[in-house]
Amino acid sequence: MKRFIPVLALIAGLIAGPLASPAAAACGKVTISDMNWPSATLMAHVDRLILTYGYGCAAELVPGDTMPTGTSMIEKGEPDIAPELWSNSFTEALQQGVAEQRLRIAGKSLSDGGVEGFWVPQYMVDRDPALATLDGIKRNAKLFKHPEDPEKSAIYGCPSGWNCQISTGHLFEALKLADAGFDLIDPGSAAGLAGSIAKAYERGRPWFGYYWAPTPILGKYKMVKVDFGVGLDQAHWDSCISQSVCENPKPSMHPTARVITVTTEDFAKRAPAAYKYLTKRSFTNDAMNGFLVWIDDNQADGETAAVHFVKNYEAIWTRWVPADIAGKVRIAVAGY
């Protein structure tokens, strides 16, 4: 798709010319964090299309992830936009950034929040309902064979470098899974973690570990969230489980993740019309799961997926922008 960019830049210039508003002209250069998971990549590319062709922004994507992106936005004022920030592991810093008027929360990326937890395949629970509980998992630990050490059982953790690696590690300790014979496996990447589920599912084998939604994996494969036998302790989650240092972690279910779009305060003030779009741009989990399955089935990159979304789901995205902005975007993507 990158070969179309010079032509579309020209189209965007022609479209934006006489129709551009002063607010759009003031947008200027905008950096958008392209985080390394599919839903965030889709949002980032959709934002780039709409901000570029609808609002006349010079929008570009930069690599990112929750903690480094949020920290950079607070300390350096860049990037301008984090389209999908999972705030459960960034609560304290986020609150401070907003209080100091460095950050602004535009709205919910996922209208019904993100889901995190430890999961097992549905077919395992169908055979033994006890496997939907942590006690059942522990009693049947030997089912979950470690890929490298037959003497141990395996629980697959969050990819290295992600914020959920922190909470997963603390929960592994709090739930005393090592005492039950489990070893916490770092899958190395999101692809490695997804691949471990797909491989187990296709062979009908046991699997136990961390995952989240919306994702194409949970859209394709039926999984059951394991009940730890305790409720959510939000205060302990915020003060300990989600923090890098947690001296005495206690069991807690995962909270529903607050998944938000965050901008720098400078961007919100500099480009109020573009910022207003971000306050309205939001996806349901069901819709996003469907988009992610399409992306996975078609091996589509973020740019291809964004164009597919804009061309085929006008009923969704045209609710986020005024009619004149929608018209500019519609004309621009017709050239892809």
N, C-alpha and C positions, 0 to 999 in steps of 0.2 A: 504493500500500500504506500510505502514511502515515495515511490516514483510519482505519485499523483500530487505530492505536496506543492511543488512549484506552480503547477497549473491552478490548483485550488487557492493558493495564496493570491494569484492574480484575480481569480473569480471573487475571492473575498474582498479584495481591494475595490473591484468594480461595484460589488454589492454595497459595501460600506460607504462608498463615496458620498453621493448626494443624500443617502438615507441616514447616515450616521448622526446620532444625537451628540450633544456636548458631553453627556455622561459617558457615552461609549468612547468618545475620543480621549477622554481623560483616563481611561483604563490603563493604557500603557503596557509595559512589560509585566507579565504575570507568570510566576513559577508555581507549578502544581506537583505535589509529591505523588509519584507513581510507586505505590508500595507493592511488595512482592507476593501478593496473593490475588487470585482472579477477580473477585468482586471489587477490590480497591483499584485494580488496573482498569476494569471496565468504567468505573466512576470517573477516574482520572481522565481517560480518553473522551468520555462523553462531555465532561467539563471543558476539555480543550476545544472540542468541536463547537460547542455552544458559545463559549466565551470568545473564540476567535471569529467565527462567522456571524454570530448574533450580536456581540457587543464590541467588536473591533479591538479586542485585546490582542497583544502580542504574546500569546500563551505558549508556554513550553513545559515539557515534563522533565522532572529530575528524579533520580532514584531516591527511595526513602523507606523508612520503617517507623513503627510507632514511637519508640523512645528517642532515637536520634533525630527524627523529624521534629517531634514536639519540642525537644531541647533546643534544636537549632532555631526554631521559630521564636522561642522565648529569648534566647541569648543573642541571635544574629538578625532576627527579623526576616528570615527566609527559610524555606520557601513561603510563598504567600498563602497557599492553600493546602490543607491536608484533607482530601475528600472523604476518607473513611478512617477515622481514628477510634480505635477500641480503647475507651477511656478507663476501664476497670483497673488497668495496671499503670495508669498515668494520672490518677485522680489528684494527688497532692500538688504536683507540678502544674497541672492544668488549672486548678483553682488559683494557684499563685499567679500564673500568667494572666489569667482574666482579671484578678484583683489589681495587678500592676498595670493593667490596660496595655498589655503586650499582645494578648490573644483575644479573639472574640469567637464565641460558639455560634455558628450560623444556624444549625438545626440538626435533625436526626438523619444520618445517612441511611439507616435501616429503621423504618418507622416502628416496627415491633421489636427492635433490639436484636442483638446477636446472642447466639446460644453456644455455650462452652460446656464441656463435661468429659467424663470418662465413659467410653462406650464399648458395647459388645455387639456382635451381629445378631439380628433378629432370629435367625435359625437356631442359635444356641439357646436363646430364651424360650423358643417354641419347644425345644426338647427338655429343658429344665428351667422353669420359671425362677428358680432361686438365683440363677446367674444374672438376674436383673438387679441384684443387691450386692453390696460389697462383701457381706458375710458369705454369700454363696460363691463369690469369686475367690475368696481366700480359702474356703473349704475345697475348692476344685482347682487350686493353683497349678497343679501338675498338667492340667489341660493346655495351659498357655506356655508351650514349650519355647525356651530361649533359642534363638537361631544359631547361637555359637557355643552355648554351654548347657548340655542336657541336664545338669544338676540344678539349674535355675529355671525360674519362670519369667516371662517377659511382659512388661507393660511398656507400650510405646509412648514416649513423651513428646513435648512440643519441640519443633525445630530449634536448633541452636541459634541464639541471638535474638529470638523473639521474646516479647515480654511474657508470654504465657509459659515460657520455660521457667521463669521465677516461681509462679504460682504452682505449676505442676510439681516442681521439686519440693516445695514446702508441703504440698498435699501428700506426696509420696511418703514424706517423713511423718506427717500428722496421722495418716491412715495406717501407719506401721506395716507397709507393704513389704519392706525388706524382711521383717520377721516372718512373713508368710512365704518367703522364698523368692520374691520378685526382684528383678533387676530393672532399673529404669533405663530404657534404650533411647539414645539420641538418634532420630531418624536421619539427621544431617540436613534435611531440606523439606519443604512442603511437598515436593514431588516424591521424596522418599517415604514420607508418612502416608501420603495418598496411595502410593504403590503397595505399601504393606497391607492396607485394607483391601485393595482390589485383588491382590494375590490370594489373600486368605479367603475372601468371599467367593472368588471363582473356583476355589478348590474345596469350599465347604469346611474350612479349618477354623479353629478357635483364634480369636484376636481380642486384645484388650488394650485400651489406650486412650489418649487425649485426642479430641477433634472438636471442630466448631462448625456452626452453620450461620449464614448460608454458604454452601459449597457444592460443587458438582458431585462430590463423593457421596454426601448425605442425600443428594437428590437422586442418585442412581442406586445406592445400596441402603437397604433398610437396616438401621442400627437402633439400639436401645440404650438410652442414657442410664448409667448405673446409679442406683440410689445408695448413698453412703449411710443411710440410717440416721442422719442428722439433718436439721434444716439449714437454712442460710444464716450465717452469723456475719451480717454486713459490716458491723463495726470491726470485728476481728479481721475480716477480709481486707478492709481498707487499711488498717493499721499494721497488719503483719503479713498475711498471705500474699498480698500483691506487692509487698516491699522487698527490696533486694536483701535486706537483713531482717530475719524473723526468727528470734531466738527460741521461741516456744510455740511452734505452729499447732493449731488445733483443727480438728476436722470441720469442714464446712462445705456445703454444696456450692457450686459456682453460681454467682449472681447472673441474672440476665444482663448481658453486656450493654452498656450505653454506647452506641456506635454513632459518632457525630462527625459533622463537618466543621473543621476549625480553620479560621483564617487569622492572619496577623491583623492587629488593630489598624495598622497603616493601610492595608489593602481595603478594609471595610470603609475607611474614611475616603480613600482616594477614588474608589470605584463603587459608589453606593448602588448603582443599577445592577452591576455584575454581582455584588454581594447579595442583593435581594433575590436574585435567581438561586443562589446557593442556599438561602433560607427555605426555599420551596422544593429543592431537588431531594427526593427521598424515594426509597424503594421498599416494598414489602419483602419479607423473607421468601414467601412463595414465588413471587415474581422473579426475584434474584436467583433462586435455585434453578428456575427454568432457564434463565439466560445463561447461567453457568454450565448447565448440561449442554446447551447448544454450543457454547464455546468449546467445551471439551470434545464433543462429538465431531466438531468441524476443525479442531486444532487451530482455532482462530487466535490471532494475536489481539492485543487490546484495541488497536486502531480499527481492524476489521470488525471486531465485535461492536464497537461504538457506532460505526456506520450502519451495521445491521440493525442495531437498536433504534437509531434515529429514523431510518427508513421504514421500519416495520412496526414501530410502537408509538406512533404520533399521539395516540389517545393518552399515553402516559406523560411524555415529556412536554407536550404543548400546554399542559396545565401549569408548568413551572415558569413559563415566560409569556410576555405580551404577544399579541398576534403579529405585530410587525417584526419582532425578533424571530418568531417561529418561521415567518416567511423567508427571512434571510438564510436561516439555517437549512431550511427545506431546499432552497435553490442551490446552496453550496454543495450539499451532500448528493444532489442529483448527478453531479459530475463524477462521482466515484464509480 
